């Protein structure tokens, strides 16, 4: 990583492995009696969120605090942004405050890239529109590696609303960089126009793909980004693309079930599957803190060794 983390497409294999290896060391900190390192003492991390978020914002806040950084949470709601302040004006305000890192979530694709041109500190993309969500893909890869021992050579199936999913895009680029083979499964209406240029296989038949999958990643149907009817009914979507108990039974014994959250139980995934031993949903949340600690540590050049 060179100053910022804006896209997994920008990461080389070596870059990604350094993050995953560092996250492994950070995970050991979470298991210690004192879950804190002094490495970013005196540094300031700003969480700049223009969209509602619980998991991601809290995860970054915990990660920064475990590294002893000072954390400022900035929400667009109730701030000067709601009065018409532009992103550039906000960036200049943060710059004047001496922010060392800005974690940015924004509804407009490309906003963190613009922000990175206006501030001297590091910018971490925490999700921009339907573009990317790099730390989610990194924590997903980290979870796969911890549970299955590797990412290279895995068959990963991503199912659902690929069209609106920044998680899907980031995972496609990262997982293929790390040597996994990726298949996307969705209704034709929920696949982006340019999917043919992605390094993936495309399928419309979930039942045909599941028995060959090492990992199944279910995606949330993002109704808030939909301006039209992309499928007939929720029942029809669930019948064709939902992961129920019977479908999960066709997976190989070692296969994992993942979901970035929040889940729509009963539509995208059955509760019994989401709560099963092969589900990594809760682990993904815990691993997210370790990965985000690693990202902040590497970007801000934390002092001292992490054992």
C-alpha positions in Angstrom: 0.0 0.0 0.0 1.3 3.4 -1.0 -0.2 6.0 1.3 -3.8 5.1 0.9 -6.1 2.0 0.7 -8.7 2.9 -2.0 -9.2 -0.3 -4.0 -8.2 -4.0 -3.8 -7.5 -3.7 -7.6 -4.5 -1.6 -6.7 -3.0 -4.2 -4.3 -0.3 -6.6 -5.5 -0.2 -10.1 -4.2 2.7 -9.2 -1.9 0.7 -6.1 -0.6 -2.3 -8.3 0.2 -0.2 -10.9 2.0 1.6 -8.3 4.1 -1.8 -7.1 5.3 -3.0 -10.6 6.0 0.2 -11.6 7.8 0.1 -8.4 9.9 -3.6 -9.0 10.7 -2.6 -12.5 12.1 -0.2 -10.8 14.5 -2.9 -8.2 15.4 -5.4 -11.0 16.1 -3.0 -12.3 18.8 -3.3 -8.9 20.5 -7.1 -9.4 20.7 -6.5 -12.6 22.5 -4.1 -11.1 25.1 -5.0 -9.9 28.6 -4.3 -6.3 27.6 -5.7 -5.7 24.2 -3.8 -2.6 23.3 -0.6 -1.5 21.6 1.1 1.9 21.9 2.1 1.9 18.2 -0.1 4.8 17.0 0.0 7.0 20.1 -0.3 10.6 19.2 -1.9 9.9 15.8 -5.4 11.0 14.9 -7.8 8.8 12.9 -11.0 10.4 11.6 -14.0 8.2 10.8 -15.8 10.3 8.0 -19.1 8.5 7.3 -21.6 10.0 4.9 -23.8 6.8 5.0 -25.3 5.0 8.0 -23.0 2.2 9.3 -22.7 0.2 12.5 -20.3 -2.6 11.8 -17.7 -0.8 9.7 -17.5 2.4 11.7 -17.4 0.6 15.0 -14.8 -1.8 13.7 -12.5 1.0 12.6 -13.0 2.8 15.9 -12.1 -0.2 17.9 -9.1 -1.0 15.6 -7.7 2.6 16.0 -8.2 2.6 19.8 -6.5 -0.7 20.2 -3.5 0.9 18.5 -3.7 3.9 20.9 -4.7 6.4 18.2 -7.0 9.3 19.0 -10.3 8.8 17.2 -12.8 11.4 15.9 -16.2 10.2 14.6 -17.6 12.5 12.0 -21.2 11.8 10.8 -22.7 13.7 7.9 -26.0 13.8 9.6 -26.1 16.8 12.0 -22.9 18.2 10.6 -22.1 21.1 8.3 -22.5 18.7 5.4 -26.3 18.8 6.1 -26.0 22.5 5.7 -24.5 22.2 2.2 -20.8 21.9 2.9 -18.9 20.2 0.1 -16.6 17.2 0.5 -13.7 19.4 -0.4 -14.5 21.9 2.4 -14.8 19.0 4.8 -11.5 17.7 3.7 -9.9 21.1 4.2 -11.4 21.2 7.7 -9.9 17.8 8.6 -6.6 18.8 7.1 -6.5 21.9 9.4 -7.2 19.6 12.4 -4.2 17.5 11.5 -5.8 14.2 10.7 -3.2 11.5 10.1 -5.8 9.1 8.5 -9.3 9.5 7.2 -11.6 6.5 7.0 -14.3 7.5 4.4 -17.6 6.0 3.6 -19.6 7.8 0.9 -22.6 7.1 -1.3 -20.8 8.4 -4.4 -18.4 6.0 -6.1 -14.9 7.6 -6.3 -15.4 10.0 -3.4 -12.4 8.6 -1.3 -10.2 8.9 -4.4 -11.0 12.6 -4.6 -10.5 13.0 -0.9 -7.1 11.5 -1.2 -6.1 14.3 -3.5 -7.1 17.0 -1.0 -5.5 15.7 2.3 -2.0 14.9 3.2 -3.0 12.0 5.5 -3.8 8.5 4.5 -7.3 7.7 3.2 -9.0 4.4 3.7 -12.0 3.6 1.6 -14.7 2.2 3.9 -17.1 1.8 1.0 -17.9 4.2 -1.9 -21.2 3.8 -3.6 -21.3 0.6 -5.6 -17.6 0.7 -6.3 -15.4 -1.0 -3.6 -15.0 -1.9 0.1 -11.4 -3.0 0.4 -11.2 -3.9 4.1 -14.3 -6.1 3.8 -12.6 -8.1 1.1 -9.4 -8.3 3.1 -11.2 -9.6 6.2 -13.1 -12.1 4.1 -9.8 -13.4 2.7 -8.3 -13.4 6.2 -11.3 -15.5 7.5 -10.9 -18.0 4.6 -7.2 -18.4 5.3 -7.7 -18.9 9.1 -10.4 -21.5 8.6 -9.2 -23.3 5.5 -5.4 -22.6 5.7 -5.1 -20.9 2.3 -6.8 -18.7 -0.3 -4.8 -19.9 -3.3 -6.7 -22.5 -5.2 -10.0 -22.1 -3.4 -13.3 -22.1 -5.4 -15.3 -19.1 -4.2 -18.9 -18.5 -5.2 -20.4 -15.1 -4.7 -24.2 -15.1 -4.8 -26.8 -12.4 -5.0 -27.0 -8.7 -5.8 -23.6 -8.3 -7.6 -24.8 -5.3 -9.5 -25.0 -3.0 -6.4 -22.4 -4.8 -4.3 -19.1 -3.0 -3.6 -18.2 -6.1 -1.5 -18.4 -8.3 -4.5 -16.2 -6.1 -6.6 -13.5 -5.8 -4.0 -13.6 -9.6 -3.3 -13.3 -10.4 -7.1 -10.1 -8.4 -7.5 -8.5 -9.5 -4.2 -9.4 -13.2 -4.3 -8.2 -13.6 -7.9 -5.0 -11.7 -7.0 -4.5 -14.3 -4.2 -5.0 -17.2 -6.6 -8.7 -18.2 -5.9 -11.1 -18.9 -8.7 -14.3 -16.9 -8.4 -17.8 -17.6 -9.7 -20.6 -15.1 -9.5 -24.2 -16.3 -9.4 -27.2 -14.0 -9.8 -30.2 -13.2 -11.8 -29.2 -11.5 -15.1 -30.8 -8.3 -13.8 -28.5 -8.2 -10.8 -25.2 -8.6 -12.8 -23.3 -5.5 -14.0 -23.0 -4.8 -17.7 -19.2 -5.2 -17.6 -19.1 -8.5 -15.8 -17.8 -10.3 -18.9 -14.5 -8.4 -18.4 -14.1 -9.5 -14.8 -11.8 -12.4 -14.1 -14.8 -14.6 -13.0 -17.1 -17.3 -14.2 -20.8 -16.3 -14.4 -23.6 -18.7 -13.6 -27.4 -18.4 -13.2 -27.8 -21.8 -11.5 -26.8 -21.9 -7.8 -27.6 -25.6 -7.4 -25.0 -26.5 -10.1 -22.2 -24.5 -8.5 -22.6 -25.3 -4.8 -21.2 -28.9 -4.8 -17.9 -27.5 -6.3 -17.5 -24.6 -3.9 -15.1 -24.2 -1.1 -16.6 -20.9 0.0 -20.1 -19.5 -0.6 -20.4 -15.8 0.0 -24.0 -14.6 0.1 -24.7 -10.9 -0.6 -27.4 -8.6 0.8 -30.1 -7.5 -1.6 -29.6 -3.7 -1.5 -33.1 -2.4 -2.0 -32.0 1.1 -1.0 -30.0 1.3 -4.2 -32.7 -0.1 -6.5 -34.8 2.2 -8.6 -36.7 -0.5 -10.4 -38.0 -4.1 -9.9 -34.9 -6.4 -10.4 -36.8 -9.6 -9.6 -40.5 -10.6 -9.4 -40.9 -11.3 -5.7 -38.8 -12.0 -2.6 -40.2 -15.5 -2.6 -39.1 -16.1 -6.2 -35.6 -14.7 -5.4 -35.3 -16.9 -2.4 -36.4 -20.0 -4.3 -33.7 -19.5 -7.0 -30.9 -17.8 -5.1 -31.4 -18.2 -1.4 -29.2 -20.6 0.6 -31.6 -22.8 2.5 -30.8 -26.0 4.6 -31.3 -28.3 1.6 -28.9 -26.3 -0.6 -26.3 -26.0 2.1 -26.4 -29.8 2.5 -25.0 -30.1 -1.1 -21.8 -28.2 -0.2 -18.6 -30.1 0.5 -18.1 -30.9 4.1 -15.3 -28.4 4.6 -17.1 -25.5 2.8 -17.7 -22.2 4.5 -20.7 -19.9 4.3 -20.0 -16.2 4.5 -22.0 -13.0 4.5 -20.8 -9.4 4.9 -23.9 -8.4 6.8 -26.4 -7.3 7.6 -28.3 -10.4 6.6 -31.9 -10.7 5.5 -32.7 -14.1 7.1 -35.2 -16.2 5.3 -34.6 -14.5 2.0 -30.9 -14.6 1.2 -30.0 -17.2 3.8 -31.9 -19.5 6.2 -31.4 -18.9 9.9 -30.3 -22.5 10.4 -27.5 -22.0 7.8 -26.4 -18.6 9.1 -26.1 -20.1 12.6 -24.5 -23.4 11.6 -20.9 -24.5 12.3 -19.8 -23.8 8.7 -21.0 -20.1 8.9 -18.3 -17.5 9.6 -20.5 -14.5 10.0 -19.5 -13.8 13.6 -15.8 -14.6 12.9 -15.9 -12.0 10.1 -16.8 -9.3 12.5 -14.0 -10.2 14.9 -11.5 -10.6 12.1 -12.5 -7.2 10.7 -11.0 -5.5 13.7 -7.7 -7.4 13.3 -7.5 -6.5 9.5 -8.3 -2.9 10.1 -5.7 -2.7 12.8 -3.2 -4.1 10.3 -4.3 -1.5 7.6 -3.9 1.5 10.0 -0.6 0.2 11.3 0.9 -0.3 7.9 -0.4 3.0 6.5 0.6 5.1 9.5 4.0 3.4 9.9 3.4 2.3 13.5 6.5 2.3 15.6 7.6 -0.8 17.4 7.3 -4.5 16.6 4.0 -6.5 16.8 4.7 -10.0 18.0 
